[in-house]
Amino acid sequence: MIRISLLLAVLFLWPGMGAQAQPPAGDIVLARGAVPLFPSPFLPRNKTAEQPPVPDKLAVTVTGDSLADGIWGAVYRKLVRDKRYNIRRNAKNSTGFTTEGLIEQIDDGFKPTPADALIMMVGANDRRSFFVDGKSKALFATAPWRDFYGERAAAFMDHLKGRGVPVFWILLPVMRDEAAARDAKLINDLVLKAAADRPWVHTVETWSLTADASGAYQAYFKDLSGKVRLMRDNDGVHFTPPGYELIAESVLSQLREASPKFRLLPR
């Protein structure tokens, strides 16, 4: 008898319970479009973009002046055992934008086959007036000189755009001589200005790597292993091999990030 009474009570209350549980019409529409708590295995999943294949052989041209030649040596030592990479030595001592446009020098760096990336360092020899056909055209650091220098750097960058490869332009480091350090900053500023609207040119900052806490020149600082050692040459401009290796690693790090071709560069 008790069981029958309970069954009747449930049947009596059921319509009311259903009415209370029924959501408003607007909620029904939202529920139909809701994401299920447990996604169906039959729903399509987002596919991750596939990385492009890494070429079997890659060529890197290092060009510029004697500082660039030191960078070439550091990159070569880093990659010499990996036969995928050909590091081309294309730097020349005492060269710069004040004496020539360097267009022919860069064209030589893409022979006999095109390069896949270019590393550039120049400017240490450019603390002088512009000469054309043996005649002075602009005195160093004057407004016309700055215009000349900026135009030549920009023309060099634009010439490289047609090559379709990333360019890594290493800026000048702090110099021991105060006047030389001031002039290096001027040259860096002109290069940065030219590179600002040229996205294929990646500038590599070196000042913070080579200066002390106050921004002044220091000959001894930490190498790649964290050991403090002599990192600058006696002339206060060039580097010792560990110093070049520190700068080169900064360049290679940016190269890994900028070009999928070089994502497998050894660390």
C-alpha positions in Angstrom: 0.0 0.0 0.0 2.9 2.3 0.9 4.6 1.5 -2.5 1.4 2.5 -4.4 1.1 5.8 -2.5 4.7 6.7 -3.3 4.2 5.9 -7.0 1.1 8.0 -7.1 3.0 10.9 -5.5 5.8 10.7 -8.0 3.4 10.7 -10.9 1.6 13.6 -9.5 4.7 15.8 -9.0 6.4 14.8 -12.3 4.7 17.4 -14.6 5.6 20.2 -12.2 9.3 19.1 -12.0 9.5 19.0 -15.8 8.1 22.5 -16.0 10.6 23.8 -13.5 13.5 22.2 -15.3 12.5 23.5 -18.7 14.8 26.5 -19.6 13.5 29.6 -21.4 13.3 29.5 -25.2 16.4 31.7 -25.5 18.5 29.3 -23.4 17.4 26.4 -25.6 19.0 28.1 -28.7 22.2 28.7 -26.8 22.4 25.2 -25.6 22.1 23.8 -29.1 25.2 25.8 -30.1 27.2 25.1 -27.0 30.5 23.2 -27.1 30.1 19.7 -25.5 32.0 19.0 -22.4 33.5 16.0 -24.0 34.3 16.7 -27.6 33.3 14.0 -30.1 36.2 12.0 -31.6 34.5 12.5 -34.9 34.9 16.3 -34.9 37.7 17.7 -37.1 40.8 18.7 -35.2 43.1 21.6 -36.0 46.2 20.6 -37.8 49.5 22.1 -36.9 51.4 23.8 -39.7 54.1 21.6 -41.1 57.6 23.0 -41.0 59.3 23.4 -44.4 62.1 20.9 -45.1 65.6 22.0 -44.2 67.9 22.0 -47.3 70.8 19.5 -47.5 73.2 22.4 -48.2 73.2 26.0 -47.0 75.6 28.8 -47.8 76.2 31.8 -45.5 78.3 34.7 -46.8 80.1 36.9 -44.3 81.1 40.2 -45.7 82.4 43.6 -44.6 85.7 44.7 -43.2 88.3 43.2 -40.8 85.8 42.9 -38.0 83.6 40.9 -40.4 86.6 38.7 -41.1 86.8 37.9 -37.4 83.1 37.0 -37.4 83.7 34.7 -40.3 86.3 32.8 -38.4 84.0 32.4 -35.4 81.1 31.1 -37.5 83.4 28.8 -39.4 84.8 27.3 -36.3 81.3 26.8 -35.0 80.0 25.0 -38.1 83.1 23.5 -39.8 82.2 20.0 -38.7 78.6 20.2 -40.0 78.8 19.5 -43.7 75.4 21.1 -44.4 76.9 24.6 -44.0 79.3 26.5 -46.3 80.6 29.6 -44.7 81.9 32.0 -47.3 84.7 34.4 -46.5 83.9 37.6 -48.3 85.4 40.3 -46.0 88.2 42.7 -46.9 90.5 44.7 -44.6 90.3 48.5 -44.6 87.1 48.6 -46.6 84.0 50.7 -45.9 81.2 52.9 -47.3 83.3 56.1 -47.4 85.5 54.7 -50.2 83.1 52.5 -52.1 79.6 51.2 -52.2 80.6 47.6 -51.6 78.1 46.4 -54.2 80.7 44.4 -56.2 82.0 42.9 -52.9 78.5 41.6 -52.0 77.9 40.3 -55.5 81.1 38.2 -55.2 79.6 36.7 -52.0 76.8 35.1 -54.1 79.1 33.2 -56.4 79.4 30.6 -57.7 75.9 29.7 -56.3 73.4 31.9 -54.4 73.8 32.3 -50.6 71.0 31.5 -48.2 71.9 34.3 -45.7 74.3 37.1 -45.3 76.2 38.4 -42.3 77.5 42.0 -42.5 79.9 44.0 -40.3 81.4 47.3 -41.5 82.1 50.8 -40.3 85.4 50.6 -38.3 87.2 52.3 -41.2 84.6 54.9 -42.0 85.8 57.6 -39.6 86.9 59.7 -42.5 85.6 62.1 -45.2 83.9 60.9 -48.3 86.2 60.9 -51.4 85.0 60.5 -55.0 87.6 60.3 -57.8 90.2 61.5 -55.3 88.3 64.6 -54.2 86.7 65.2 -50.9 82.9 65.4 -51.1 81.9 65.6 -47.5 83.8 66.1 -44.3 83.4 63.4 -41.6 80.4 63.6 -39.3 79.0 66.7 -41.1 75.3 66.8 -42.3 76.3 66.0 -45.9 78.5 63.2 -44.7 75.6 61.7 -42.8 73.4 61.9 -45.8 76.1 60.2 -48.0 76.6 57.4 -45.5 73.0 56.8 -44.9 72.3 56.7 -48.7 75.2 54.2 -49.3 74.0 51.9 -46.5 70.4 52.1 -47.8 71.6 51.4 -51.4 73.5 48.3 -50.1 70.5 47.0 -48.3 68.2 47.6 -51.3 70.6 45.7 -53.5 70.4 42.8 -51.1 66.6 42.8 -51.2 66.8 41.4 -54.8 68.7 38.4 -53.4 65.8 37.4 -51.3 67.8 36.3 -48.3 67.9 37.5 -44.6 70.6 40.0 -43.8 72.2 40.2 -40.4 74.0 43.5 -39.9 76.2 43.5 -36.9 76.5 47.0 -35.3 79.8 48.3 -34.1 80.8 47.7 -30.5 82.0 50.2 -27.9 85.6 51.3 -28.7 88.4 52.0 -26.2 89.1 55.5 -27.5 86.3 57.9 -26.5 86.2 59.7 -29.9 86.1 56.3 -31.7 83.2 55.2 -29.5 81.3 58.4 -30.2 81.9 57.9 -34.0 80.8 54.2 -33.7 77.5 55.3 -32.2 77.0 57.8 -35.1 77.6 55.0 -37.7 75.3 52.6 -35.8 72.5 55.3 -35.7 72.8 55.8 -39.5 72.6 52.0 -40.1 69.6 51.6 -37.8 67.8 54.4 -39.6 68.4 52.8 -43.0 67.3 49.4 -41.7 64.2 50.7 -39.9 61.9 50.3 -43.0 63.8 47.4 -44.5 62.5 44.2 -42.8 64.9 41.9 -44.6 67.7 43.5 -42.6 68.1 42.3 -39.0 70.4 44.4 -36.9 72.5 42.7 -34.3 73.3 44.9 -31.3 76.8 44.5 -29.7 77.2 47.6 -27.4 75.6 46.0 -24.3 77.7 42.8 -24.9 81.0 44.7 -25.0 80.5 47.5 -22.5 80.5 47.6 -18.7 77.6 48.5 -16.4 78.2 52.2 -17.1 78.4 51.7 -20.9 82.2 52.2 -21.1 84.7 50.1 -22.9 86.0 46.9 -21.2 88.6 44.5 -22.4 87.7 41.6 -20.1 84.2 40.2 -19.8 82.4 36.9 -19.9 82.7 34.5 -22.8 80.1 31.9 -23.9 80.9 29.7 -21.0 80.5 32.5 -18.5 84.2 32.8 -17.8 85.7 36.3 -17.6 88.7 36.5 -20.0 90.4 38.9 -22.5 87.8 39.5 -25.2 89.1 42.6 -27.0 92.3 43.0 -29.1 95.1 45.4 -28.1 94.0 48.0 -30.6 90.7 48.6 -28.7 88.7 47.9 -31.8 88.9 44.2 -32.8 88.2 41.1 -30.7 90.1 38.1 -29.5 88.7 34.7 -30.8 86.4 34.3 -27.8 85.0 37.8 -28.3 84.2 37.1 -31.9 82.6 33.8 -30.9 80.3 35.7 -28.4 79.1 38.0 -31.2 78.8 35.2 -33.7 76.5 33.2 -31.3 74.2 36.2 -31.0 74.0 36.4 -34.8 73.3 32.6 -35.2 70.6 32.8 -32.6 68.8 35.5 -34.6 69.4 33.4 -37.8 67.6 30.4 -36.2 64.6 32.6 -35.4 64.4 34.5 -38.7 64.9 31.7 -41.2 63.2 28.3 -41.1 66.1 27.0 -43.3 68.5 27.5 -40.3 66.3 26.2 -37.5 68.6 23.2 -37.1 71.8 25.2 -36.5 73.8 23.6 -33.7 73.7 25.4 -30.4 
